[in-house]
Amino acid sequence: MQQIGFMHTNFTPQSVADAHNLIWNTKYKTTASNVEEINIDNYNLDLLWDEINEMKKEKFNFPISFSPEIQSKDKLHEFYLKPEKKIGKLCNDVFSNIMIKSDGSVIPAHGRLFTNLTRWEICILTTLKEIWNSNVLTHFRADLINNGGLLPACSRCCSAF
């Protein structure tokens, strides 16, 4: 089946990283991400809203989707201009996948998450099952659940939708 999916910008501005680190600095320190080469203030959000609606009106031979599905122009402005407000309910990736990076570190989900198992810990944990059920990943999942499914720096991560 052919389809096209459009993803809204995934970003963590410095202000959100700072607020996150006030709470989680010792366990899950984060940094600003995906903002080095973009300036959200330069986005023409009204034009973006019009273009999204034009795409949705078109008839294609395949489905199109947007992630997240934003239902109003006000919500689009909120998504881009109020990144401190959590949008999404739960990290979908941390409960379904992990990444073993080329340097030997392990992170839950994909490229920008906070928890890291070192190569030394990987050598001790001999199976993928042991890594999946390791204390650090179990605690991270519990911390997410106990904090409403997302941490502050997760507010614009694509895994939350």
DSSP file with accessible surface (Angstrom, degrees, kcal/mol):
  #  RESIDUE AA STRUCTURE BP1 BP2  ACC     N-H-->O    O-->H-N    N-H-->O    O-->H-N    TCO  KAPPA ALPHA  PHI   PSI    X-CA   Y-CA   Z-CA
    1    1 A M              0   0  192      0, 0.0     2,-0.3     0, 0.0    61,-0.1   0.000 360.0 360.0 360.0 130.7    0.0    0.0    0.0
    2    2 A Q        +     0   0  148     59,-0.2     2,-0.3     2,-0.0     0, 0.0  -0.716 360.0 153.4 -90.6 142.9    1.4    3.4   -0.9
    3    3 A Q        -     0   0  129     -2,-0.3     2,-0.4    59,-0.2    61,-0.2  -0.977  33.0-136.2-159.1 163.1    1.0    6.3    1.4
    4    4 A I  E     -a   64   0A  70     59,-2.1    61,-1.9    -2,-0.3     2,-0.4  -0.996  16.2-167.8-127.3 132.0    2.6    9.6    2.4
    5    5 A G  E     -a   65   0A  56     -2,-0.4     2,-0.4    59,-0.2    61,-0.2  -0.972   5.7-157.3-119.6 134.7    3.1   10.8    5.9
    6    6 A F  E     -a   66   0A  81     59,-2.8    61,-2.4    -2,-0.4     2,-0.5  -0.932   8.9-156.4-108.9 133.4    4.1   14.3    6.9
    7    7 A M  E     -a   67   0A 122     -2,-0.4     3,-0.1    59,-0.2     2,-0.0  -0.944  13.1-131.1-113.7 128.8    5.8   14.9   10.2
    8    8 A H        -     0   0   16     59,-2.8   150,-0.1    -2,-0.5    58,-0.0  -0.334  51.4 -70.4 -66.9 159.3    5.7   18.2   12.1
    9    9 A T        -     0   0   35      1,-0.1     2,-0.6    -2,-0.0    -1,-0.2  -0.237  43.4-145.8 -56.7 132.8    9.0   19.4   13.3
   10   10 A N        +     0   0   24     -3,-0.1     2,-0.3     2,-0.0   147,-0.2  -0.908  39.3 149.1-100.0 117.1   10.4   17.4   16.2
   11   11 A F        -     0   0    3     -2,-0.6    23,-0.2   145,-0.5   145,-0.2  -0.995  41.8-158.5-154.3 154.8   12.3   19.9   18.5
   12   12 A T  B     -B   33   0B   0     21,-2.5    21,-2.2    -2,-0.3    23,-0.2  -0.909  24.4-152.6-132.8 104.9   13.4   20.7   22.1
   13   13 A P    >>  -     0   0   24      0, 0.0     4,-2.3     0, 0.0     3,-0.6  -0.341  31.2-104.8 -72.8 163.3   14.3   24.4   22.5
   14   14 A Q  H 3> S+     0   0  101      1,-0.2     4,-3.0     2,-0.2     5,-0.2   0.872 119.3  58.8 -56.7 -38.5   16.8   25.4   25.2
   15   15 A S  H 3> S+     0   0   76      1,-0.2     4,-2.0     2,-0.2    -1,-0.2   0.893 108.7  44.5 -61.1 -38.9   14.0   26.7   27.5
   16   16 A V  H <> S+     0   0    4     -3,-0.6     4,-2.7     2,-0.2    -1,-0.2   0.909 112.8  51.2 -71.9 -41.6   12.3   23.3   27.6
   17   17 A A  H  X S+     0   0    0     -4,-2.3     4,-2.7     2,-0.2    13,-0.3   0.923 110.9  49.5 -60.6 -41.8   15.7   21.5   28.1
   18   18 A D  H  X S+     0   0   84     -4,-3.0     4,-1.4     2,-0.2    -2,-0.2   0.923 111.7  47.2 -63.6 -44.7   16.4   23.9   31.0
   19   19 A A  H  X S+     0   0   48     -4,-2.0     4,-0.8    -5,-0.2    -1,-0.2   0.905 113.0  50.0 -63.4 -41.3   13.0   23.2   32.6
   20   20 A H  H >X S+     0   0    0     -4,-2.7     4,-3.0     1,-0.2     3,-1.2   0.942 109.1  51.6 -59.5 -47.4   13.4   19.5   32.1
   21   21 A N  H 3X S+     0   0   24     -4,-2.7     4,-1.5     1,-0.3    -1,-0.2   0.737  96.2  67.9 -70.1 -20.8   16.9   19.5   33.7
   22   22 A L  H 3< S+     0   0  158     -4,-1.4    -1,-0.3    -3,-0.2    -2,-0.2   0.853 118.1  24.6 -61.3 -32.0   15.6   21.4   36.8
   23   23 A I  H << S+     0   0  112     -3,-1.2    -2,-0.2    -4,-0.8     3,-0.2   0.847 136.9  26.9 -96.7 -44.3   13.7   18.2   37.6
   24   24 A W  H >X S+     0   0   25     -4,-3.0     4,-3.2     1,-0.2     3,-0.9   0.257  76.4 118.3-113.1  12.5   15.7   15.4   35.9
   25   25 A N  H 3X S+     0   0   76     -4,-1.5     4,-0.5     1,-0.3    -1,-0.2   0.842  80.2  46.7 -54.2 -39.1   19.3   16.6   35.6
   26   26 A T  H 34 S+     0   0  138     -3,-0.2    -1,-0.3    -5,-0.2    -2,-0.1   0.793 127.2  24.4 -78.3 -25.0   20.8   13.8   37.7
   27   27 A K  H <4 S+     0   0  101     -3,-0.9    -2,-0.2     1,-0.1    -1,-0.1   0.823 137.7  13.0-103.9 -43.3   18.9   10.9   36.0
   28   28 A Y  H  < S-     0   0    8     -4,-3.2    -2,-0.2    -8,-0.1    -4,-0.1  -0.452  71.8-176.6-139.0  60.9   17.9   12.0   32.5
   29   29 A K     <  -     0   0  134     -4,-0.5     2,-0.3    85,-0.2    -4,-0.1  -0.317  11.1-173.7 -61.0 141.3   19.8   15.2   31.5
   30   30 A T        -     0   0    9    -13,-0.3     2,-0.3   -12,-0.0    -9,-0.1  -0.828  13.6-149.9-131.5 170.9   18.9   16.5   28.1
   31   31 A T        -     0   0   92     -2,-0.3   -17,-0.0   122,-0.1     2,-0.0  -0.883  39.3 -79.9-132.0 166.2   19.9   19.3   25.7
   32   32 A A        -     0   0   15     -2,-0.3     2,-0.3   -21,-0.0   -18,-0.1  -0.365  55.8-169.8 -60.3 146.4   18.2   21.4   23.2
   33   33 A S  B     +B   12   0B  10    -21,-2.2   -21,-2.5     1,-0.1   -16,-0.0  -0.999  50.7  10.3-147.3 151.2   17.8   19.4   19.9
   34   34 A N  S    S+     0   0   80     -2,-0.3    -1,-0.1   -23,-0.2   -24,-0.0   0.746  98.4  94.8  57.9  28.9   16.8   20.0   16.3
   35   35 A V        +     0   0   39    -23,-0.2     3,-0.4     2,-0.1    -1,-0.1   0.396  51.9  91.3-122.8  -0.1   16.9   23.7   16.7
   36   36 A E  S    S+     0   0  139      1,-0.2    -1,-0.0     3,-0.0    -4,-0.0   0.877 100.6  26.3 -64.6 -39.4   20.4   24.5   15.5
   37   37 A E  S    S+     0   0  188      2,-0.0     2,-0.3     0, 0.0    -1,-0.2   0.275 115.8  66.7-111.7   9.6   19.4   25.1   11.9
   38   38 A I        -     0   0   58     -3,-0.4     2,-0.4     3,-0.0     3,-0.1  -0.918  56.2-157.8-127.5 157.4   15.8   26.2   12.3
   39   39 A N    >   -     0   0   77     -2,-0.3     3,-2.2     1,-0.1     4,-0.3  -0.900   4.7-162.2-133.7 105.1   14.1   29.2   13.7
   40   40 A I  G >  S+     0   0   22     -2,-0.4     3,-2.0     1,-0.3    -1,-0.1   0.827  89.8  67.1 -57.2 -31.8   10.5   28.5   14.6
   41   41 A D  G 3  S+     0   0  129      1,-0.3    -1,-0.3    -3,-0.1    40,-0.0   0.747  96.3  56.4 -61.8 -21.6    9.8   32.2   14.7
   42   42 A N  G <  S+     0   0  127     -3,-2.2    -1,-0.3     2,-0.1     2,-0.2   0.528  82.6 109.1 -86.5  -7.4   10.4   32.2   11.0
   43   43 A Y    <   -     0   0   72     -3,-2.0     2,-1.2    -4,-0.3     3,-0.2  -0.511  66.9-140.7 -69.9 136.0    7.7   29.6   10.3
   44   44 A N     >  +     0   0   99     -2,-0.2     4,-2.4     1,-0.2     5,-0.1  -0.782  25.5 178.9 -94.4  90.7    4.6   31.0    8.6
   45   45 A L  H  > S+     0   0    9     -2,-1.2     4,-2.6     1,-0.2    -1,-0.2   0.823  75.3  55.8 -70.3 -31.1    2.1   29.0   10.6
   46   46 A D  H  > S+     0   0   72      2,-0.2     4,-2.2     1,-0.2    -1,-0.2   0.933 110.7  45.4 -66.1 -42.3   -0.9   30.4    8.9
   47   47 A L  H  > S+     0   0   82      2,-0.2     4,-2.7     1,-0.2    -2,-0.2   0.919 111.4  52.9 -65.2 -41.8    0.4   29.4    5.5
   48   48 A L  H  X S+     0   0   44     -4,-2.4     4,-2.6     1,-0.2    -2,-0.2   0.931 108.5  50.4 -59.3 -44.2    1.3   26.0    6.9
   49   49 A W  H  X S+     0   0   35     -4,-2.6     4,-2.3     1,-0.2    -1,-0.2   0.925 110.8  49.2 -60.4 -44.0   -2.2   25.5    8.2
   50   50 A D  H  X S+     0   0   85     -4,-2.2     4,-2.2     1,-0.2    -1,-0.2   0.915 111.6  49.0 -62.1 -41.4   -3.6   26.5    4.8
   51   51 A E  H  X S+     0   0  103     -4,-2.7     4,-2.3     2,-0.2    -2,-0.2   0.893 109.1  52.2 -67.2 -39.6   -1.3   24.1    3.0
   52   52 A I  H  X S+     0   0    7     -4,-2.6     4,-2.2     1,-0.2    -1,-0.2   0.945 111.5  47.3 -60.0 -45.9   -2.2   21.2    5.4
   53   53 A N  H  X S+     0   0   44     -4,-2.3     4,-1.4     1,-0.2    -2,-0.2   0.876 109.6  52.9 -66.9 -35.4   -5.9   21.8    4.7
   54   54 A E  H  X S+     0   0  102     -4,-2.2     4,-1.3     2,-0.2    -1,-0.2   0.918 109.4  49.8 -63.3 -42.8   -5.3   22.0    0.9
   55   55 A M  H  < S+     0   0   55     -4,-2.3     3,-0.3     1,-0.2    -2,-0.2   0.909 109.3  51.6 -61.7 -41.0   -3.5   18.6    1.1
   56   56 A K  H  < S+     0   0   80     -4,-2.2    -1,-0.2     1,-0.2    -2,-0.2   0.792 108.0  52.4 -68.4 -26.7   -6.4   17.1    3.0
   57   57 A K  H  < S+     0   0  141     -4,-1.4    -1,-0.2    -3,-0.2    -2,-0.2   0.759  90.9  95.2 -79.0 -26.7   -8.9   18.3    0.4
   58   58 A E  S  < S-     0   0  107     -4,-1.3     2,-0.6    -3,-0.3    -3,-0.0  -0.292  74.5-129.2 -65.7 150.3   -7.0   16.7   -2.5
   59   59 A K        +     0   0  191      4,-0.0     2,-0.3     2,-0.0    -1,-0.1  -0.900  34.0 174.8-102.1 118.2   -8.0   13.3   -3.8
   60   60 A F        -     0   0   79     -2,-0.6     4,-0.1     2,-0.2     0, 0.0  -0.800  43.2-120.2-117.1 164.9   -5.1   11.0   -4.1
   61   61 A N  S    S+     0   0  169     -2,-0.3   -59,-0.2     2,-0.1    -2,-0.0   0.260 100.4  41.1 -85.0  10.9   -4.8    7.3   -5.0
   62   62 A F  S    S-     0   0   57    -61,-0.1    -2,-0.2   -58,-0.0   -59,-0.2  -0.976  94.3 -94.3-152.3 157.2   -3.2    6.7   -1.6
   63   63 A P        -     0   0   57      0, 0.0   -59,-2.1     0, 0.0     2,-0.4  -0.442  30.8-157.5 -76.3 151.1   -3.8    8.0    2.0
   64   64 A I  E     -a    4   0A  38    -61,-0.2     2,-0.3    -2,-0.1   -59,-0.2  -0.938  12.4-177.6-122.1 150.6   -1.9   10.9    3.5
   65   65 A S  E     -a    5   0A  53    -61,-1.9   -59,-2.8    -2,-0.4     2,-0.4  -0.958  16.9-144.2-142.6 162.7   -1.4   11.5    7.2
   66   66 A F  E     -a    6   0A  18     -2,-0.3   -59,-0.2   -61,-0.2   -61,-0.0  -0.976  24.8-118.7-128.0 141.4    0.2   14.1    9.5
   67   67 A S  E    S+a    7   0A  40    -61,-2.4   -59,-2.8    -2,-0.4     2,-0.1  -0.973 102.9  19.6-129.7 116.1    2.0   13.4   12.7
   68   68 A P  S    S-     0   0   13      0, 0.0     2,-0.8     0, 0.0    -1,-0.3   0.661  93.0-133.4 -77.3 162.8    0.7   14.7   15.0
   69   69 A E        -     0   0   87     -2,-0.1     2,-0.5     2,-0.0    -2,-0.1  -0.730  25.3-161.6 -77.5 109.9   -2.8   15.3   13.6
   70   70 A I        -     0   0   15     -2,-0.8     6,-0.1     1,-0.1     3,-0.0  -0.877   7.4-160.8-101.6 128.8   -3.4   18.8   14.6
   71   71 A Q        +     0   0  143     -2,-0.5     2,-0.3     1,-0.1    -1,-0.1   0.540  62.7  21.1 -93.3  -9.7   -7.1   19.8   14.5
   72   72 A S  S  > S-     0   0   41      1,-0.1     4,-2.0     0, 0.0     5,-0.1  -0.987  72.0-111.8-153.8 162.1   -7.1   23.6   14.4
   73   73 A K  H  > S+     0   0   77     -2,-0.3     4,-2.4     1,-0.2     5,-0.2   0.893 119.0  54.8 -62.3 -39.2   -5.0   26.6   13.5
   74   74 A D  H  > S+     0   0  132      1,-0.2     4,-2.3     2,-0.2    -1,-0.2   0.915 108.1  48.6 -61.1 -41.3   -4.9   27.5   17.3
   75   75 A K  H  > S+     0   0   99      2,-0.2     4,-2.5     1,-0.2    -1,-0.2   0.848 108.6  54.1 -68.2 -33.0   -3.5   24.0   18.1
   76   76 A L  H  X S+     0   0    0     -4,-2.0     4,-2.1     2,-0.2     5,-0.2   0.935 109.8  47.1 -64.8 -44.6   -0.9   24.4   15.3
   77   77 A H  H  X S+     0   0   52     -4,-2.4     4,-3.1     1,-0.2     5,-0.3   0.908 112.0  51.3 -62.0 -41.0    0.3   27.7   16.9
   78   78 A E  H  X S+     0   0   34     -4,-2.3     4,-1.9     1,-0.2     7,-0.2   0.914 107.2  53.4 -62.0 -43.6    0.3   26.0   20.3
   79   79 A F  H  < S+     0   0    2     -4,-2.5    -2,-0.2     1,-0.2    -1,-0.2   0.936 121.2  29.6 -57.8 -47.9    2.4   23.1   18.9
   80   80 A Y  H  < S+     0   0    9     -4,-2.1    -2,-0.2     1,-0.1    -1,-0.2   0.813 128.1  37.2 -85.5 -31.2    5.1   25.4   17.5
   81   81 A L  H  < S+     0   0   82     -4,-3.1    -3,-0.2    -5,-0.2    -2,-0.2   0.570 117.7  44.9-104.9  -8.1    5.0   28.4   19.8
   82   82 A K    ><  +     0   0  113     -4,-1.9     3,-2.0    -5,-0.3    -1,-0.2  -0.490  60.5 158.3-130.0  62.6    4.3   26.8   23.2
   83   83 A P  T 3   +     0   0   13      0, 0.0     4,-0.1     0, 0.0    -1,-0.1   0.651  66.6  71.4 -67.3 -11.4    6.7   23.8   23.3
   84   84 A E  T 3  S+     0   0  123     -3,-0.1     2,-0.5     2,-0.1    71,-0.0   0.730  81.2  86.6 -73.8 -19.3    6.6   23.7   27.1
   85   85 A K  S <  S-     0   0   96     -3,-2.0     2,-0.2    -7,-0.2    -3,-0.1  -0.695  87.4-122.4 -83.2 124.3    3.1   22.3   26.8
   86   86 A K        -     0   0   86     -2,-0.5     2,-0.5    64,-0.1    69,-0.1  -0.458  27.1-171.8 -69.3 131.2    3.0   18.6   26.5
   87   87 A I        +     0   0   36     68,-0.9     2,-0.2    -2,-0.2    70,-0.1  -0.998  56.8  36.4-122.2 126.3    1.3   17.3   23.4
   88   88 A G  S    S-     0   0   27     -2,-0.5    73,-0.2     1,-0.1     3,-0.1  -0.433  72.6-122.8 111.3 166.5    0.9   13.6   23.3
   89   89 A K  S    S+     0   0  173     71,-1.1     2,-0.3     1,-0.4    72,-0.1   0.729  76.4   7.1-116.4 -37.0    0.2   11.1   26.0
   90   90 A L  S    S-     0   0   67     70,-0.7     2,-0.6    69,-0.1    -1,-0.4  -0.992  71.7-103.6-156.2 140.6    2.8    8.5   26.2
   91   91 A C        -     0   0    7     58,-1.8     4,-0.3    -2,-0.3    69,-0.2  -0.573  33.5-169.2 -66.1 114.3    6.2    7.6   24.7
   92   92 A N  S    S+     0   0   78     67,-3.1     3,-0.2    -2,-0.6    -1,-0.2   0.752  76.2  54.2 -79.6 -23.0    5.2    4.9   22.3
   93   93 A D  S >> S+     0   0   38     66,-0.2     4,-2.3     1,-0.2     3,-2.2   0.859  92.0  65.5 -83.4 -36.4    8.8    3.8   21.5
   94   94 A V  T 34 S+     0   0    0      1,-0.3    -1,-0.2     2,-0.2    -2,-0.1   0.742 105.6  47.4 -65.0 -18.0   10.3    3.1   24.9
   95   95 A F  T 34 S+     0   0   76     -4,-0.3    -1,-0.3    -3,-0.2    -2,-0.2   0.400 121.5  34.2 -99.3   0.7    7.9    0.2   25.4
   96   96 A S  T <4 S+     0   0   77     -3,-2.2     2,-0.3     1,-0.3    -2,-0.2   0.551 116.7  14.8-132.7 -13.5    8.4   -1.3   21.9
   97   97 A N     <  -     0   0   59     -4,-2.3    12,-2.0    35,-0.0    -1,-0.3  -0.996  45.4-161.0-159.3 162.0   12.1   -0.9   20.8
   98   98 A I  E     -C  108   0C  32     -2,-0.3     2,-0.5    10,-0.3    12,-0.1  -0.931  18.2-134.6-137.0 163.3   15.6    0.0   21.7
   99   99 A M  E     -C  107   0C  70      8,-3.0     8,-2.3    -2,-0.3     2,-0.7  -0.986   3.4-158.1-124.0 126.5   18.6    1.1   19.7
  100  100 A I  E     -C  106   0C  92     -2,-0.5     6,-0.2     6,-0.2     5,-0.1  -0.932  27.8-146.5 -98.5 113.2   22.1   -0.3   20.0
  101  101 A K    >   -     0   0   81      4,-2.9     3,-2.2    -2,-0.7    -2,-0.0  -0.307  23.7-104.6 -81.7 165.5   24.3    2.4   18.5
  102  102 A S  T 3  S+     0   0  138      1,-0.3    -1,-0.1     2,-0.1    -2,-0.0   0.747 120.1  58.9 -63.8 -22.5   27.5    1.9   16.6
  103  103 A D  T 3  S-     0   0   77      2,-0.1    -1,-0.3     1,-0.0    16,-0.2   0.461 121.7-105.7 -84.7  -0.2   29.5    3.1   19.7
  104  104 A G  S <  S+     0   0   18     -3,-2.2    18,-0.1     1,-0.3    -2,-0.1   0.330  78.8 129.5  96.1  -7.9   28.0    0.3   21.7
  105  105 A S        -     0   0    8     -5,-0.1    -4,-2.9    16,-0.0     2,-0.4  -0.409  47.4-142.3 -78.3 158.7   25.6    2.4   23.8
  106  106 A V  E     +CD 100 117C   1     11,-1.4    11,-1.8    -6,-0.2    -6,-0.2  -0.976  18.8 178.4-122.9 134.9   22.0    1.5   24.1
  107  107 A I  E     -C   99   0C   8     -8,-2.3    -8,-3.0    -2,-0.4     2,-0.2  -0.977  33.2-110.8-131.2 147.4   19.1    4.0   24.2
  108  108 A P  E    S-C   98   0C   0      0, 0.0     2,-0.3     0, 0.0   -10,-0.3  -0.556  86.0 -15.6 -72.8 141.1   15.4    3.3   24.4
  109  109 A A  S    S-     0   0    3    -12,-2.0    -2,-0.2   -16,-0.4     2,-0.1  -0.457 112.6 -26.6  72.3-124.1   13.5    4.2   21.2
  110  110 A H  S >  S-     0   0   50     -2,-0.3     3,-1.2   -12,-0.1   -11,-0.1  -0.407  86.8 -47.9-121.9-163.6   15.5    6.3   18.8
  111  111 A G  T 3  S+     0   0   50      1,-0.2    -2,-0.1    -2,-0.1   -10,-0.0   0.409 114.4  45.0 -53.3 -17.9   18.2    8.9   18.6
  112  112 A R  T 3  S+     0   0   42    -79,-0.0    -1,-0.2    -5,-0.0    -3,-0.1   0.255  74.2 125.3-120.4  17.6   17.6   11.6   21.3
  113  113 A L    <   -     0   0   23     -3,-1.2    -4,-0.0    -5,-0.2    41,-0.0  -0.339  55.7-130.9 -84.1 166.8   16.6    9.9   24.5
  114  114 A F  S    S+     0   0   26    -86,-0.1     2,-0.2    -2,-0.1   -85,-0.2   0.789  75.6  84.4 -87.7 -36.4   18.2   10.4   27.8
  115  115 A T        -     0   0    6    -87,-0.1     2,-0.4    -7,-0.1    -2,-0.1  -0.535  54.2-179.4 -78.4 140.2   19.0    6.9   29.2
  116  116 A N        -     0   0   81     -2,-0.2     2,-0.5    -9,-0.1    -9,-0.2  -0.992  20.9-155.8-143.5 129.2   22.1    5.2   28.1
  117  117 A L  B     -D  106   0C   3    -11,-1.8   -11,-1.4    -2,-0.4     2,-0.1  -0.895  29.8-129.1 -97.0 133.3   23.7    1.9   28.9
  118  118 A T     >  -     0   0   64     -2,-0.5     4,-2.1   -13,-0.2     5,-0.2  -0.331  21.2-107.6 -78.7 166.4   27.4    1.9   28.4
  119  119 A R  H  > S+     0   0  158      1,-0.2     4,-2.2     2,-0.2     5,-0.2   0.879 120.9  58.0 -58.7 -37.1   29.4   -0.6   26.4
  120  120 A W  H  > S+     0   0  179      1,-0.2     4,-1.4     2,-0.2    -1,-0.2   0.938 106.7  47.1 -59.9 -45.6   30.7   -2.1   29.6
  121  121 A E  H  > S+     0   0   67      1,-0.2     4,-2.4     2,-0.2    -1,-0.2   0.888 109.1  55.3 -64.0 -36.2   27.1   -2.7   30.8
  122  122 A I  H  < S+     0   0   34     -4,-2.1    -1,-0.2     1,-0.2    -2,-0.2   0.897 103.4  55.1 -62.8 -39.9   26.3   -4.3   27.4
  123  123 A C  H  < S+     0   0  101     -4,-2.2    -1,-0.2     1,-0.2    -2,-0.2   0.876 110.3  46.0 -62.0 -36.0   29.2   -6.7   27.8
  124  124 A I  H  < S+     0   0   94     -4,-1.4     2,-0.9    -5,-0.2    -2,-0.2   0.898 105.1  65.4 -72.5 -40.3   27.8   -7.9   31.2
  125  125 A L     <  -     0   0   39     -4,-2.4    -1,-0.1     1,-0.2     6,-0.1  -0.737  69.3-176.5 -85.3 110.1   24.3   -8.2   29.7
  126  126 A T        +     0   0  110     -2,-0.9     2,-0.3     4,-0.0    -1,-0.2   0.674  56.0  48.9 -88.4 -17.7   24.7  -11.0   27.2
  127  127 A T  S  > S-     0   0   64      1,-0.1     4,-2.0     0, 0.0     5,-0.2  -0.882  76.8-122.6-123.6 158.4   21.3  -11.1   25.6
  128  128 A L  H  > S+     0   0  110     -2,-0.3     4,-3.1     1,-0.2     5,-0.2   0.879 114.9  58.0 -61.3 -36.6   18.9   -8.6   24.1
  129  129 A K  H  > S+     0   0  157      1,-0.2     4,-2.1     2,-0.2    -1,-0.2   0.904 105.3  49.4 -60.9 -41.8   16.3   -9.8   26.6
  130  130 A E  H  4 S+     0   0   82      2,-0.2    -1,-0.2     1,-0.2    -2,-0.2   0.905 112.6  47.2 -64.9 -40.2   18.6   -8.9   29.5
  131  131 A I  H >< S+     0   0    8     -4,-2.0     3,-1.6     2,-0.2     6,-0.3   0.950 111.5  51.1 -64.0 -47.6   19.2   -5.4   28.0
  132  132 A W  H 3< S+     0   0   72     -4,-3.1    -2,-0.2     1,-0.3    -1,-0.2   0.876 117.4  39.2 -57.4 -38.7   15.5   -5.0   27.4
  133  133 A N  T 3< S+     0   0   86     -4,-2.1    -1,-0.3    -5,-0.2    -2,-0.2   0.253  88.2 135.0 -98.1  13.3   14.7   -5.9   31.1
  134  134 A S    <>  -     0   0   13     -3,-1.6     4,-2.6    -4,-0.1     5,-0.2  -0.145  67.2-113.5 -62.9 156.6   17.7   -4.1   32.6
  135  135 A N  H  > S+     0   0  124      1,-0.2     4,-2.9     2,-0.2     5,-0.2   0.897 114.0  54.1 -57.9 -42.4   17.3   -2.0   35.7
  136  136 A V  H  > S+     0   0   45      1,-0.2     4,-2.0     2,-0.2    -1,-0.2   0.920 113.2  41.2 -65.0 -41.6   18.0    1.3   33.9
  137  137 A L  H  > S+     0   0    1     -6,-0.3     4,-2.6     2,-0.2    -1,-0.2   0.895 114.7  52.1 -72.9 -36.3   15.4    0.7   31.2
  138  138 A T  H  X S+     0   0   67     -4,-2.6     4,-2.2     1,-0.2    -2,-0.2   0.931 112.3  46.1 -63.3 -43.2   12.9   -0.6   33.7
  139  139 A H  H  X S+     0   0  101     -4,-2.9     4,-2.8    -5,-0.2    -2,-0.2   0.893 111.2  52.3 -67.0 -39.2   13.3    2.5   35.9
  140  140 A F  H  X S+     0   0    0     -4,-2.0     4,-2.3    -5,-0.2    -2,-0.2   0.940 110.1  47.8 -62.7 -45.7   13.1    4.8   32.9
  141  141 A R  H  X S+     0   0   23     -4,-2.6     4,-2.4     1,-0.2    -2,-0.2   0.920 112.9  49.2 -60.8 -42.2    9.8    3.3   31.8
  142  142 A A  H  X S+     0   0   39     -4,-2.2     4,-3.0     1,-0.2    -2,-0.2   0.913 109.1  52.0 -64.7 -41.2    8.5    3.5   35.4
  143  143 A D  H  X S+     0   0   25     -4,-2.8     4,-0.8     2,-0.2     6,-0.2   0.902 109.5  50.2 -62.7 -39.6    9.5    7.2   35.6
  144  144 A L  H ><>S+     0   0    1     -4,-2.3     5,-3.2     2,-0.2     3,-0.9   0.958 113.2  45.1 -61.1 -49.4    7.7    7.9   32.3
  145  145 A I  H ><5S+     0   0   99     -4,-2.4     3,-1.4     1,-0.3    -2,-0.2   0.931 111.8  52.0 -61.2 -44.4    4.5    6.2   33.6
  146  146 A N  H 3<5S+     0   0  122     -4,-3.0    -1,-0.3     1,-0.3    -2,-0.2   0.628 109.5  51.9 -69.6 -12.2    4.7    7.9   37.0
  147  147 A N  T X<5S-     0   0   64     -3,-0.9     3,-0.8    -4,-0.8    -1,-0.3  -0.099 131.1 -85.8-114.8  31.5    5.1   11.3   35.3
  148  148 A G  T < 5S-     0   0   65     -3,-1.4    -3,-0.2     1,-0.2    -2,-0.1   0.629  76.6 -66.0  80.2  12.6    2.1   11.0   33.0
  149  149 A G  T 3 <S+     0   0    3     -5,-3.2   -58,-1.8    -6,-0.2     2,-0.3   0.194 118.3  59.5  98.9 -17.9    3.8    9.2   30.1
  150  150 A L    <   -     0   0    3     -3,-0.8   -64,-0.1    -6,-0.3    -1,-0.1  -0.997  67.7-138.0-142.2 147.3    6.2   12.0   29.0
  151  151 A L    >   -     0   0    0     -2,-0.3     3,-2.2     1,-0.1     4,-0.2  -0.577  43.6 -96.3 -93.2 165.5    9.0   14.0   30.6
  152  152 A P  G >  S+     0   0   30      0, 0.0     3,-1.5     0, 0.0  -135,-0.1   0.879 124.6  53.5 -52.6 -40.7    9.2   17.7   29.9
  153  153 A A  G 3  S+     0   0    0      1,-0.3     3,-0.4     2,-0.1  -136,-0.1   0.574  97.8  68.0 -74.3  -3.9   11.8   17.3   27.1
  154  154 A C  G X   +     0   0    7     -3,-2.2     3,-1.6     1,-0.2    -1,-0.3   0.409  66.9 107.3 -88.1   1.6    9.4   14.8   25.4
  155  155 A S  T <  S+     0   0    0     -3,-1.5   -68,-0.9     1,-0.3    -1,-0.2   0.718  91.1  23.6 -61.8 -23.9    6.9   17.5   24.6
  156  156 A R  T 3  S+     0   0    1     -3,-0.4  -145,-0.5  -145,-0.2     2,-0.3   0.062  89.3 127.8-128.6  26.2    7.6   17.6   20.9
  157  157 A C    X   -     0   0    8     -3,-1.6     3,-1.9  -147,-0.2     4,-0.2  -0.664  60.7-133.9 -84.5 138.1    9.0   14.2   20.2
  158  158 A C  G >  S+     0   0   34     -2,-0.3     3,-1.2     1,-0.3    -1,-0.1   0.725 101.7  69.5 -65.1 -17.9    7.4   12.2   17.4
  159  159 A S  G 3  S+     0   0    7      1,-0.2   -67,-3.1   -68,-0.1    -1,-0.3   0.630  87.9  66.7 -75.1 -10.1    7.3    9.1   19.7
  160  160 A A  G <         0   0    5     -3,-1.9   -71,-1.1   -69,-0.2   -70,-0.7   0.543 360.0 360.0 -86.9  -6.0    4.6   10.8   21.8
  161  161 A F    <         0   0   67     -3,-1.2   -69,-0.1    -4,-0.2   -73,-0.0  -0.784 360.0 360.0-108.7 360.0    2.0   10.8   19.1
